[in-house]
Amino acid sequence: MSTGLPGVTTVSGRAVRRIAARAAREVAGVAGPVSVDAAVSGDRTALDIRLPILYPEPVGRVTDACRAHLQRRTAELTGLAVSRIDIVVTELAAAAARAGRVR
Protein backbone atom coordinates (compact mmCIF):
# COMPACT_ATOMS: atom_id res chain seq x y z
CA MET A 1 0.00 0.00 0.00
CA SER A 2 1.50 3.34 -1.07
CA THR A 3 0.91 6.44 1.03
CA GLY A 4 1.62 8.79 -1.88
CA LEU A 5 3.98 10.89 0.25
CA PRO A 6 7.26 11.92 -1.32
CA GLY A 7 10.54 10.83 0.21
CA VAL A 8 13.34 13.06 1.41
CA THR A 9 16.71 13.38 -0.28
CA THR A 10 19.61 14.34 1.95
CA VAL A 11 22.88 15.64 0.51
CA SER A 12 25.87 15.26 2.83
CA GLY A 13 28.32 18.04 3.54
CA ARG A 14 31.07 15.84 2.08
CA ALA A 15 29.23 15.58 -1.24
CA VAL A 16 28.66 19.34 -1.34
CA ARG A 17 32.37 19.96 -0.61
CA ARG A 18 33.46 17.71 -3.47
CA ILE A 19 30.95 19.20 -5.92
CA ALA A 20 31.93 22.76 -5.01
CA ALA A 21 35.66 22.03 -5.26
CA ARG A 22 35.19 20.54 -8.72
CA ALA A 23 33.01 23.48 -9.82
CA ALA A 24 35.61 26.01 -8.59
CA ARG A 25 38.32 24.31 -10.67
CA GLU A 26 36.10 24.78 -13.77
CA VAL A 27 36.55 28.58 -13.55
CA ALA A 28 39.22 30.17 -15.74
CA GLY A 29 41.98 31.65 -13.62
CA VAL A 30 41.68 29.19 -10.72
CA ALA A 31 44.94 27.28 -10.31
CA GLY A 32 45.64 24.05 -8.52
CA PRO A 33 43.88 22.48 -5.55
CA VAL A 34 40.81 24.09 -4.03
CA SER A 35 39.78 23.59 -0.41
CA VAL A 36 36.08 23.76 0.51
CA ASP A 37 34.14 23.66 3.77
CA ALA A 38 30.36 23.29 3.48
CA ALA A 39 27.70 23.66 6.14
CA VAL A 40 24.40 22.06 5.15
CA SER A 41 21.24 23.05 6.99
CA GLY A 42 17.98 21.71 5.62
CA ASP A 43 17.69 22.81 2.00
CA ARG A 44 20.51 25.39 2.20
CA THR A 45 24.29 25.33 2.23
CA ALA A 46 27.02 27.85 3.04
CA LEU A 47 30.44 27.50 1.42
CA ASP A 48 33.91 28.58 2.58
CA ILE A 49 36.33 28.33 -0.35
CA ARG A 50 40.14 28.58 -0.33
CA LEU A 51 41.67 28.81 -3.78
CA PRO A 52 44.81 29.80 -5.64
CA ILE A 53 44.53 32.17 -8.60
CA LEU A 54 46.79 32.24 -11.65
CA TYR A 55 49.02 35.29 -11.80
CA PRO A 56 48.44 37.84 -13.45
CA GLU A 57 44.66 37.22 -13.61
CA PRO A 58 42.57 39.96 -11.93
CA VAL A 59 41.69 38.61 -8.48
CA GLY A 60 38.31 40.39 -8.28
CA ARG A 61 37.19 39.11 -11.69
CA VAL A 62 38.20 35.52 -10.94
CA THR A 63 36.56 35.48 -7.49
CA ASP A 64 33.34 37.06 -8.85
CA ALA A 65 33.22 34.49 -11.67
CA CYS A 66 33.96 31.69 -9.20
CA ARG A 67 31.22 32.84 -6.81
CA ALA A 68 28.61 33.00 -9.61
CA HIS A 69 29.66 29.61 -11.01
CA LEU A 70 29.65 27.97 -7.57
CA GLN A 71 26.18 29.30 -6.80
CA ARG A 72 24.77 28.02 -10.08
CA ARG A 73 26.54 24.62 -10.24
CA THR A 74 26.14 23.72 -6.57
CA ALA A 75 22.40 24.45 -6.66
CA GLU A 76 22.04 22.63 -9.99
CA LEU A 77 23.86 19.47 -8.86
CA THR A 78 22.66 19.23 -5.24
CA GLY A 79 19.25 20.90 -5.25
CA LEU A 80 20.39 23.04 -2.30
CA ALA A 81 20.13 26.82 -2.23
CA VAL A 82 23.51 28.44 -1.61
CA SER A 83 23.05 31.04 1.11
CA ARG A 84 26.66 32.27 1.39
CA ILE A 85 29.98 31.85 -0.42
CA ASP A 86 33.11 33.17 1.31
CA ILE A 87 36.31 33.03 -0.76
CA VAL A 88 39.88 33.30 0.54
CA VAL A 89 42.63 33.60 -2.07
CA THR A 90 45.47 31.42 -0.76
CA GLU A 91 48.09 32.30 -3.36
CA LEU A 92 48.83 33.87 -6.70
CA ALA A 93 50.29 30.97 -8.67
CA ALA A 94 52.63 31.65 -11.56
CA ALA A 95 51.63 30.07 -14.85
CA ALA A 96 53.91 27.18 -15.75
CA ALA A 97 56.74 28.24 -18.01
CA ARG A 98 56.48 26.92 -21.53
CA ALA A 99 58.96 24.19 -22.33
CA GLY A 100 60.88 25.18 -25.42
CA ARG A 101 64.12 24.57 -27.17
CA VAL A 102 67.11 26.48 -26.01
CA ARG A 103 69.55 27.35 -28.77
N, CA, C and O atoms as a GROMACS GRO file, in nm:
protein
  412
    1MET      N    1   0.084  -0.117   0.000
    1MET     CA    2   0.000   0.000   0.000
    1MET      C    3   0.089   0.124   0.000
    1MET      O    4   0.175   0.138   0.088
    2SER      N    5   0.071   0.213  -0.095
    2SER     CA    6   0.150   0.334  -0.107
    2SER      C    7   0.077   0.451  -0.041
    2SER      O    8  -0.044   0.468  -0.058
    3THR      N    9   0.151   0.530   0.035
    3THR     CA   10   0.091   0.644   0.103
    3THR      C   11   0.088   0.768   0.013
    3THR      O   12   0.017   0.864   0.042
    4GLY      N   13   0.162   0.765  -0.096
    4GLY     CA   14   0.162   0.879  -0.188
    4GLY      C   15   0.246   0.996  -0.141
    4GLY      O   16   0.250   1.100  -0.207
    5LEU      N   17   0.314   0.981  -0.026
    5LEU     CA   18   0.398   1.089   0.025
    5LEU      C   19   0.536   1.081  -0.039
    5LEU      O   20   0.591   0.972  -0.054
    6PRO      N   21   0.592   1.195  -0.075
    6PRO     CA   22   0.726   1.192  -0.132
    6PRO      C   23   0.831   1.163  -0.026
    6PRO      O   24   0.810   1.189   0.092
    7GLY      N   25   0.943   1.109  -0.070
    7GLY     CA   26   1.054   1.083   0.021
    7GLY      C   27   1.138   1.208   0.038
    7GLY      O   28   1.107   1.314  -0.016
    8VAL      N   29   1.244   1.194   0.114
    8VAL     CA   30   1.334   1.306   0.141
    8VAL      C   31   1.473   1.268   0.089
    8VAL      O   32   1.522   1.158   0.116
    9THR      N   33   1.534   1.358   0.017
    9THR     CA   34   1.671   1.338  -0.028
    9THR      C   35   1.763   1.425   0.056
    9THR      O   36   1.741   1.545   0.070
   10THR      N   37   1.866   1.362   0.112
   10THR     CA   38   1.961   1.434   0.195
   10THR      C   39   2.096   1.434   0.125
   10THR      O   40   2.145   1.328   0.083
   11VAL      N   41   2.157   1.551   0.112
   11VAL     CA   42   2.288   1.564   0.051
   11VAL      C   43   2.388   1.592   0.163
   11VAL      O   44   2.371   1.689   0.238
   12SER      N   45   2.490   1.509   0.174
   12SER     CA   46   2.587   1.526   0.283
   12SER      C   47   2.679   1.644   0.257
   12SER      O   48   2.699   1.687   0.144
   13GLY      N   49   2.735   1.696   0.364
   13GLY     CA   50   2.832   1.804   0.354
   13GLY      C   51   2.952   1.762   0.272
   13GLY      O   52   3.009   1.843   0.198
   14ARG      N   53   2.992   1.636   0.285
   14ARG     CA   54   3.107   1.584   0.208
   14ARG      C   55   3.078   1.591   0.058
   14ARG      O   56   3.165   1.632  -0.020
   15ALA      N   57   2.959   1.552   0.018
   15ALA     CA   58   2.923   1.558  -0.124
   15ALA      C   59   2.922   1.702  -0.175
   15ALA      O   60   2.968   1.729  -0.285
   16VAL      N   61   2.869   1.793  -0.094
   16VAL     CA   62   2.866   1.934  -0.134
   16VAL      C   63   3.008   1.988  -0.147
   16VAL      O   64   3.038   2.062  -0.240
   17ARG      N   65   3.096   1.951  -0.054
   17ARG     CA   66   3.237   1.995  -0.061
   17ARG      C   67   3.302   1.949  -0.190
   17ARG      O   68   3.371   2.027  -0.256
   18ARG      N   69   3.283   1.825  -0.226
   18ARG     CA   70   3.346   1.770  -0.347
   18ARG      C   71   3.289   1.835  -0.473
   18ARG      O   72   3.364   1.866  -0.566
   19ILE      N   73   3.159   1.855  -0.477
   19ILE     CA   74   3.095   1.920  -0.592
   19ILE      C   75   3.144   2.063  -0.607
   19ILE      O   76   3.176   2.107  -0.718
   20ALA      N   77   3.150   2.136  -0.496
   20ALA     CA   78   3.193   2.276  -0.501
   20ALA      C   79   3.340   2.288  -0.540
   20ALA      O   80   3.377   2.379  -0.615
   21ALA      N   81   3.424   2.199  -0.490
   21ALA     CA   82   3.566   2.203  -0.526
   21ALA      C   83   3.584   2.179  -0.676
   21ALA      O   84   3.663   2.246  -0.742
   22ARG      N   85   3.511   2.083  -0.728
   22ARG     CA   86   3.519   2.054  -0.872
   22ARG      C   87   3.468   2.173  -0.953
   22ARG      O   88   3.529   2.210  -1.053
   23ALA      N   89   3.358   2.232  -0.910
   23ALA     CA   90   3.301   2.348  -0.982
   23ALA      C   91   3.398   2.466  -0.979
   23ALA      O   92   3.410   2.537  -1.079
   24ALA      N   93   3.466   2.489  -0.868
   24ALA     CA   94   3.561   2.601  -0.859
   24ALA      C   95   3.676   2.582  -0.956
   24ALA      O   96   3.724   2.679  -1.016
   25ARG      N   97   3.722   2.458  -0.974
   25ARG     CA   98   3.832   2.431  -1.067
   25ARG      C   99   3.790   2.450  -1.212
   25ARG      O  100   3.876   2.459  -1.300
   26GLU      N  101   3.659   2.455  -1.241
   26GLU     CA  102   3.610   2.478  -1.377
   26GLU      C  103   3.623   2.625  -1.420
   26GLU      O  104   3.609   2.655  -1.538
   27VAL      N  105   3.649   2.714  -1.327
   27VAL     CA  106   3.654   2.858  -1.355
   27VAL      C  107   3.793   2.896  -1.408
   27VAL      O  108   3.895   2.859  -1.349
   28ALA      N  109   3.795   2.970  -1.518
   28ALA     CA  110   3.922   3.017  -1.574
   28ALA      C  111   3.992   3.108  -1.474
   28ALA      O  112   3.931   3.198  -1.418
   29GLY      N  113   4.121   3.084  -1.454
   29GLY     CA  114   4.198   3.165  -1.362
   29GLY      C  115   4.221   3.100  -1.228
   29GLY      O  116   4.304   3.146  -1.150
   30VAL      N  117   4.147   2.992  -1.197
   30VAL     CA  118   4.168   2.919  -1.072
   30VAL      C  119   4.278   2.816  -1.098
   30VAL      O  120   4.270   2.739  -1.194
   31ALA      N  121   4.379   2.816  -1.012
   31ALA     CA  122   4.494   2.728  -1.031
   31ALA      C  123   4.504   2.628  -0.918
   31ALA      O  124   4.487   2.662  -0.801
   32GLY      N  125   4.531   2.505  -0.952
   32GLY     CA  126   4.564   2.405  -0.852
   32GLY      C  127   4.451   2.362  -0.761
   32GLY      O  128   4.333   2.380  -0.793
   33PRO      N  129   4.489   2.305  -0.646
   33PRO     CA  130   4.388   2.248  -0.555
   33PRO      C  131   4.303   2.354  -0.487
   33PRO      O  132   4.350   2.462  -0.453
   34VAL      N  133   4.178   2.321  -0.468
   34VAL     CA  134   4.081   2.409  -0.403
   34VAL      C  135   4.033   2.339  -0.276
   34VAL      O  136   4.003   2.220  -0.278
   35SER      N  137   4.026   2.413  -0.167
   35SER     CA  138   3.978   2.359  -0.041
   35SER      C  139   3.839   2.418  -0.012
   35SER      O  140   3.818   2.539  -0.026
   36VAL      N  141   3.745   2.331   0.027
   36VAL     CA  142   3.608   2.375   0.051
   36VAL      C  143   3.557   2.322   0.184
   36VAL      O  144   3.578   2.205   0.217
   37ASP      N  145   3.491   2.407   0.260
   37ASP     CA  146   3.414   2.366   0.377
   37ASP      C  147   3.269   2.400   0.346
   37ASP      O  148   3.240   2.508   0.294
   38ALA      N  149   3.178   2.307   0.376
   38ALA     CA  150   3.036   2.329   0.348
   38ALA      C  151   2.954   2.298   0.472
   38ALA      O  152   2.972   2.194   0.536
   39ALA      N  153   2.864   2.388   0.505
   39ALA     CA  154   2.770   2.366   0.614
   39ALA      C  155   2.632   2.350   0.552
   39ALA      O  156   2.582   2.442   0.487
   40VAL      N  157   2.572   2.234   0.571
   40VAL     CA  158   2.440   2.206   0.515
   40VAL      C  159   2.337   2.214   0.627
   40VAL      O  160   2.353   2.152   0.732
   41SER      N  161   2.232   2.292   0.603
   41SER     CA  162   2.124   2.305   0.699
   41SER      C  163   1.992   2.300   0.624
   41SER      O  164   1.952   2.397   0.559
   42GLY      N  165   1.925   2.188   0.634
   42GLY     CA  166   1.798   2.171   0.562
   42GLY      C  167   1.819   2.174   0.413
   42GLY      O  168   1.891   2.090   0.358
   43ASP      N  169   1.758   2.271   0.346
   43ASP     CA  170   1.769   2.281   0.200
   43ASP      C  171   1.865   2.392   0.158
   43ASP      O  172   1.858   2.440   0.045
   44ARG      N  173   1.956   2.432   0.249
   44ARG     CA  174   2.051   2.539   0.220
   44ARG      C  175   2.193   2.494   0.256
   44ARG      O  176   2.214   2.406   0.339
   45THR      N  177   2.289   2.558   0.190
   45THR     CA  178   2.429   2.533   0.223
   45THR      C  179   2.507   2.664   0.221
   45THR      O  180   2.473   2.756   0.147
   46ALA      N  181   2.609   2.671   0.302
   46ALA     CA  182   2.702   2.785   0.304
   46ALA      C  183   2.840   2.729   0.273
   46ALA      O  184   2.879   2.625   0.325
   47LEU      N  185   2.914   2.798   0.186
   47LEU     CA  186   3.044   2.750   0.142
   47LEU      C  187   3.156   2.844   0.185
   47LEU      O  188   3.142   2.966   0.176
   48ASP      N  189   3.266   2.787   0.231
   48ASP     CA  190   3.391   2.858   0.258
   48ASP      C  191   3.494   2.798   0.164
   48ASP      O  192   3.528   2.681   0.176
   49ILE      N  193   3.545   2.880   0.071
   49ILE     CA  194   3.633   2.833  -0.035
   49ILE      C  195   3.772   2.894  -0.017
   49ILE      O  196   3.784   3.013   0.011
   50ARG      N  197   3.875   2.811  -0.033
   50ARG     CA  198   4.014   2.858  -0.033
   50ARG      C  199   4.073   2.815  -0.166
   50ARG      O  200   4.078   2.697  -0.198
   51LEU      N  201   4.117   2.916  -0.245
   51LEU     CA  202   4.167   2.881  -0.378
   51LEU      C  203   4.285   2.966  -0.422
   51LEU      O  204   4.298   3.082  -0.384
   52PRO      N  205   4.372   2.905  -0.503
   52PRO     CA  206   4.481   2.980  -0.564
   52PRO      C  207   4.435   3.038  -0.697
   52PRO      O  208   4.351   2.979  -0.766
   53ILE      N  209   4.488   3.152  -0.734
   53ILE     CA  210   4.453   3.217  -0.860
   53ILE      C  211   4.579   3.232  -0.944
   53ILE      O  212   4.686   3.266  -0.892
   54LEU      N  213   4.566   3.208  -1.073
   54LEU     CA  214   4.678   3.224  -1.165
   54LEU      C  215   4.719   3.370  -1.174
   54LEU      O  216   4.635   3.458  -1.193
   55TYR      N  217   4.848   3.395  -1.161
   55TYR     CA  218   4.902   3.529  -1.180
   55TYR      C  219   4.926   3.548  -1.329
   55TYR      O  220   4.983   3.457  -1.389
   56PRO      N  221   4.889   3.654  -1.391
   56PRO     CA  222   4.844   3.784  -1.345
   56PRO      C  223   4.694   3.807  -1.363
   56PRO      O  224   4.653   3.920  -1.392
   57GLU      N  225   4.611   3.705  -1.347
   57GLU     CA  226   4.466   3.722  -1.361
   57GLU      C  227   4.415   3.821  -1.256
   57GLU      O  228   4.465   3.823  -1.144
   58PRO      N  229   4.316   3.903  -1.290
   58PRO     CA  230   4.257   3.996  -1.193
   58PRO      C  231   4.182   3.919  -1.083
   58PRO      O  232   4.087   3.846  -1.111
   59VAL      N  233   4.224   3.936  -0.960
   59VAL     CA  234   4.169   3.861  -0.848
   59VAL      C  235   4.018   3.884  -0.834
   59VAL      O  236   3.943   3.788  -0.817
   60GLY      N  237   3.974   4.008  -0.842
   60GLY     CA  238   3.831   4.038  -0.828
   60GLY      C  239   3.747   3.973  -0.936
   60GLY      O  240   3.639   3.922  -0.906
   61ARG      N  241   3.794   3.973  -1.060
   61ARG     CA  242   3.719   3.911  -1.169
   61ARG      C  243   3.708   3.761  -1.150
   61ARG      O  244   3.601   3.703  -1.169
   62VAL      N  245   3.820   3.697  -1.112
   62VAL     CA  246   3.820   3.552  -1.094
   62VAL      C  247   3.731   3.512  -0.976
   62VAL      O  248   3.655   3.416  -0.987
   63THR      N  249   3.738   3.584  -0.864
   63THR     CA  250   3.656   3.548  -0.748
   63THR      C  251   3.508   3.574  -0.776
   63THR      O  252   3.423   3.496  -0.732
   64ASP      N  253   3.475   3.681  -0.848
   64ASP     CA  254   3.334   3.706  -0.885
   64ASP      C  255   3.282   3.596  -0.976
   64ASP      O  256   3.170   3.547  -0.958
   65ALA      N  257   3.362   3.556  -1.075
   65ALA     CA  258   3.322   3.449  -1.167
   65ALA      C  259   3.308   3.317  -1.092
   65ALA      O  260   3.217   3.239  -1.118
   66CYS      N  261   3.399   3.292  -0.999
   66CYS     CA  262   3.396   3.169  -0.920
   66CYS      C  263   3.271   3.166  -0.832
   66CYS      O  264   3.203   3.063  -0.824
   67ARG      N  265   3.240   3.277  -0.767
   67ARG     CA  266   3.122   3.284  -0.681
   67ARG      C  267   2.994   3.257  -0.761
   67ARG      O  268   2.909   3.180  -0.717
   68ALA      N  269   2.980   3.319  -0.878
   68ALA     CA  270   2.861   3.300  -0.961
   68ALA      C  271   2.852   3.155  -1.009
   68ALA      O  272   2.744   3.096  -1.008
   69HIS      N  273   2.965   3.099  -1.051
   69HIS     CA  274   2.966   2.961  -1.101
   69HIS      C  275   2.935   2.862  -0.989
   69HIS      O  276   2.860   2.766  -1.009
   70LEU      N  277   2.992   2.885  -0.870
   70LEU     CA  278   2.965   2.797  -0.757
   70LEU      C  279   2.818   2.800  -0.717
   70LEU      O  280   2.759   2.696  -0.688
   71GLN      N  281   2.759   2.918  -0.716
   71GLN     CA  282   2.618   2.930  -0.680
   71GLN      C  283   2.530   2.849  -0.777
   71GLN      O  284   2.442   2.774  -0.736
   72ARG      N  285   2.558   2.868  -0.905
   72ARG     CA  286   2.477   2.802  -1.008
   72ARG      C  287   2.498   2.650  -1.009
   72ARG      O  288   2.402   2.574  -1.005
   73ARG      N  289   2.625   2.605  -1.013
   73ARG     CA  290   2.654   2.462  -1.024
   73ARG      C  291   2.618   2.384  -0.898
   73ARG      O  292   2.566   2.273  -0.906
   74THR      N  293   2.645   2.442  -0.781
   74THR     CA  294   2.614   2.372  -0.657
   74THR      C  295   2.463   2.353  -0.644
   74THR      O  296   2.417   2.245  -0.607
   75ALA      N  297   2.386   2.456  -0.673
   75ALA     CA  298   2.240   2.445  -0.666
   75ALA      C  299   2.190   2.346  -0.771
   75ALA      O  300   2.101   2.265  -0.742
   76GLU      N  301   2.245   2.351  -0.890
   76GLU     CA  302   2.204   2.263  -0.999
   76GLU      C  303   2.231   2.116  -0.966
   76GLU      O  304   2.146   2.030  -0.993
   77LEU      N  305   2.346   2.086  -0.910
   77LEU     CA  306   2.386   1.947  -0.886
   77LEU      C  307   2.339   1.890  -0.753
   77LEU      O  308   2.329   1.768  -0.740
   78THR      N  309   2.309   1.974  -0.655
   78THR     CA  310   2.266   1.923  -0.524
   78THR      C  311   2.120   1.950  -0.493
   78THR      O  312   2.060   1.881  -0.410
   79GLY      N  313   2.062   2.051  -0.558
   79GLY     CA  314   1.925   2.090  -0.525
   79GLY      C  315   1.919   2.181  -0.403
   79GLY      O  316   1.810   2.216  -0.358
   80LEU      N  317   2.034   2.218  -0.348
   80LEU     CA  318   2.039   2.304  -0.229
   80LEU      C  319   2.056   2.449  -0.271
   80LEU      O  320   2.127   2.479  -0.367
   81ALA      N  321   1.991   2.539  -0.201
   81ALA     CA  322   2.013   2.682  -0.223
   81ALA      C  323   2.143   2.720  -0.153
   81ALA      O  324   2.169   2.677  -0.041
   82VAL      N  325   2.224   2.801  -0.219
   82VAL     CA  326   2.351   2.844  -0.161
   82VAL      C  327   2.328   2.980  -0.095
   82VAL      O  328   2.302   3.079  -0.163
   83SER      N  329   2.337   2.983   0.037
   83SER     CA  330   2.306   3.104   0.111
   83SER      C  331   2.425   3.198   0.125
   83SER      O  332   2.407   3.319   0.139
   84ARG      N  333   2.547   3.144   0.120
   84ARG     CA  334   2.666   3.226   0.139
   84ARG      C  335   2.785   3.157   0.075
   84ARG      O  336   2.799   3.035   0.084
   85ILE      N  337   2.872   3.236   0.011
   85ILE     CA  338   2.998   3.185  -0.042
   85ILE      C  339   3.108   3.282  -0.001
   85ILE      O  340   3.113   3.395  -0.049
   86ASP      N  341   3.195   3.238   0.088
   86ASP     CA  342   3.311   3.317   0.131
   86ASP      C  343   3.434   3.259   0.061
   86ASP      O  344   3.457   3.138   0.064
   87ILE      N  345   3.513   3.347  -0.002
   87ILE     CA  346   3.631   3.303  -0.076
   87ILE      C  347   3.756   3.367  -0.015
   87ILE      O  348   3.760   3.488   0.007
   88VAL      N  349   3.856   3.284   0.010
   88VAL     CA  350   3.988   3.330   0.054
   88VAL      C  351   4.086   3.290  -0.054
   88VAL      O  352   4.096   3.173  -0.090
   89VAL      N  353   4.160   3.388  -0.106
   89VAL     CA  354   4.263   3.360  -0.207
   89VAL      C  355   4.388   3.319  -0.131
   89VAL      O  356   4.444   3.398  -0.054
   90THR      N  357   4.433   3.196  -0.152
   90THR     CA  358   4.547   3.142  -0.076
   90THR      C  359   4.681   3.174  -0.139
   90THR      O  360   4.783   3.180  -0.070
   91GLU      N  361   4.683   3.195  -0.271
   91GLU     CA  362   4.809   3.230  -0.336
   91GLU      C  363   4.784   3.280  -0.478
   91GLU      O  364   4.679   3.254  -0.537
   92LEU      N  365   4.881   3.350  -0.529
   92LEU     CA  366   4.883   3.387  -0.670
   92LEU      C  367   4.987   3.295  -0.734
   92LEU      O  368   5.107   3.312  -0.713
   93ALA      N  369   4.940   3.199  -0.810
   93ALA     CA  370   5.029   3.097  -0.867
   93ALA      C  371   5.076   3.141  -1.005
   93ALA      O  372   4.997   3.184  -1.089
   94ALA      N  373   5.206   3.131  -1.026
   94ALA     CA  374   5.263   3.165  -1.156
   94ALA      C  375   5.225   3.058  -1.258
   94ALA      O  376   5.225   2.939  -1.227
   95ALA      N  377   5.192   3.102  -1.379
   95ALA     CA  378   5.163   3.007  -1.485
   95ALA      C  379   5.290   2.929  -1.515
   95ALA      O  380   5.400   2.985  -1.512
   96ALA      N  381   5.275   2.802  -1.545
   96ALA     CA  382   5.391   2.718  -1.576
   96ALA      C  383   5.463   2.771  -1.697
   96ALA      O  384   5.401   2.807  -1.797
   97ALA      N  385   5.594   2.777  -1.688
   97ALA     CA  386   5.674   2.824  -1.801
   97ALA      C  387   5.664   2.726  -1.917
   97ALA      O  388   5.664   2.604  -1.897
   98ARG      N  389   5.655   2.779  -2.036
   98ARG     CA  390   5.648   2.692  -2.153
   98ARG      C  391   5.782   2.623  -2.174
   98ARG      O  392   5.888   2.685  -2.167
   99ALA      N  393   5.775   2.493  -2.201
   99ALA     CA  394   5.896   2.419  -2.233
   99ALA      C  395   5.930   2.444  -2.378
   99ALA      O  396   5.846   2.420  -2.466
  100GLY      N  397   6.048   2.490  -2.404
  100GLY     CA  398   6.088   2.518  -2.542
  100GLY      C  399   6.232   2.479  -2.565
  100GLY      O  400   6.302   2.440  -2.472
  101ARG      N  401   6.273   2.490  -2.685
  101ARG     CA  402   6.412   2.457  -2.716
  101ARG      C  403   6.501   2.576  -2.686
  101ARG      O  404   6.468   2.690  -2.715
  102VAL      N  405   6.612   2.546  -2.627
  102VAL     CA  406   6.711   2.648  -2.601
  102VAL      C  407   6.819   2.632  -2.705
  102VAL      O  408   6.872   2.523  -2.726
  103ARG      N  409   6.853   2.744  -2.772
  103ARG     CA  410   6.955   2.735  -2.877
  103ARG      C  411   7.081   2.802  -2.831
  103ARG      O  412   7.180   2.806  -2.904
   0.00000   0.00000   0.00000
